[in-house]
Each structure stands twice: as C-alpha cells, then as structure tokens.
Amino acid sequence: MARPTGDDLVEMLAALANPLRLRIVARLAGGRDYVSHLAREIGISRPLLHMHLQRLEAAGLVVGSLELSEDGKAMKYYEVADFDVRLTASTLAEAVDTLTDPEQGPGRKERSR
C-alpha cells in the first residue's frame, strides 16, 4: 500500500480529529453497517451522521454503497476503507515534501469547514 501524500495525510488527520468521527470509524471497524442503525448505535441523528460520514469518505477512511433490502427499501451501508497509516517522524518528513501550497490545497478547505 502506497504511503499517503502530504495532502492526503492532512485530510485524514483532520477527519479523525473529531471524537464522533473516531467513534464512527471504531464502530465500523467491527463490520459494515447501514446509516439508520449506525446512528442509533452511536446516539446521533441521521443528518449529523451523514455529515460526518461524508467527511470520512472524502478522506478515504470509509466507503459507502447503496443497496436494496429484501422489501425494496434503499439502504446506505458504510464500511471502513482499507487504510494503514503509521505516523513516524520519517513518514511526516516524507509527507511534507508532497504538500501543495497551503493557500490552494487542503489547508484552505479545512479553514472553510
């Protein structure tokens, strides 16, 4: 598996810098789940969960898929993406070399959220 770029790493760490998103990833580490059930398990509203899942998905940490239940109801399932990030001084040093200009890269997006 390739190491994340500096921009990827910034996006991933920013996405994980929220306790609810950490709980979501931890819950999904036990297996995929659908939005309504996951919201009940974590104890938050579906709209709030969707917001956090979108952020995690944009960072490449979770993957969503729309499926039909046996009764024909559309259900959105999420699961943890295949990622492995090891934070070491050398990993960070390598990542810095691949950062884009802070005014044009993820740093700008982070300030607007």
C-alpha positions in Angstrom: 0.0 0.0 0.0 1.4 3.4 -1.0 2.0 6.0 1.6 -0.4 8.9 1.6 0.7 12.2 0.2 1.0 15.2 2.5 -2.4 16.4 1.3 -3.9 13.0 1.9 -2.4 12.9 5.4 -3.7 16.3 6.3 -7.2 15.3 5.1 -7.2 12.0 7.0 -5.9 13.5 10.2 -8.4 16.4 10.0 -11.2 13.9 9.5 -10.1 11.9 12.5 -9.7 14.9 14.7 -13.3 14.7 15.9 -14.4 12.4 18.7 -17.7 11.4 16.8 -15.8 10.5 13.7 -13.4 8.4 15.7 -16.4 6.6 17.2 -17.9 6.0 13.7 -14.6 4.5 12.4 -14.3 2.4 15.6 -17.9 1.1 15.2 -17.4 0.4 11.5 -14.1 -1.5 12.3 -16.4 -4.2 13.7 -18.1 -4.6 10.3 -20.2 -2.6 7.9 -23.5 -1.1 8.9 -26.3 0.9 7.5 -26.9 4.6 8.4 -30.1 4.3 10.5 -28.7 1.5 12.6 -25.3 3.2 13.0 -27.0 6.5 14.0 -28.9 4.6 16.7 -25.8 2.8 18.0 -23.8 6.0 18.2 -26.7 8.0 19.5 -26.8 10.8 17.0 -29.2 12.0 14.3 -29.0 10.6 10.8 -28.3 14.1 9.2 -25.4 14.6 11.7 -24.1 11.1 10.9 -24.3 11.7 7.2 -22.3 14.9 7.6 -19.5 13.0 9.5 -19.6 10.0 7.1 -19.2 12.4 4.1 -16.1 13.9 5.7 -14.7 10.4 6.5 -15.5 9.2 2.9 -13.8 12.3 1.4 -10.7 11.5 3.4 -10.7 7.9 2.1 -11.4 6.4 5.5 -14.8 4.9 4.9 -16.6 3.7 1.8 -20.4 3.8 1.2 -22.6 1.7 -1.0 -26.3 1.9 -1.7 -28.2 -1.4 -1.6 -31.8 -2.6 -1.8 -33.2 -4.5 1.2 -35.4 -7.6 0.6 -38.5 -5.3 0.8 -37.1 -3.0 -1.8 -36.0 -0.2 0.5 -32.8 1.6 -0.4 -30.2 1.4 2.4 -26.8 3.1 2.5 -24.1 0.9 4.0 -20.7 2.1 5.1 -17.6 0.2 5.9 -14.0 1.1 6.8 -11.8 1.5 3.8 -8.5 -0.3 3.5 -6.0 2.1 5.0 -2.9 1.8 7.1 -1.2 5.0 8.3 1.8 4.9 10.6 2.8 8.2 12.0 6.5 8.5 12.5 8.9 11.4 12.1 10.2 10.0 8.8 6.6 9.5 7.5 5.8 13.1 8.3 9.0 14.3 6.8 8.2 12.5 3.5 4.7 13.7 3.5 5.8 17.4 3.9 7.6 17.1 0.5 4.3 16.3 -1.2 2.2 19.1 0.3 0.6 21.6 -2.1 0.6 25.3 -1.4 -1.4 25.9 1.8 -3.4 28.6 0.0 -4.5 26.2 -2.7 -4.5 22.8 -1.0 -6.4 21.1 1.8 -5.3 23.7 4.3 -7.7 26.2 2.7 -10.6 23.6 2.7 -10.0 22.9 6.4 -10.5 26.5 7.3 -13.8 26.8 5.3 -15.4 23.8 7.1 
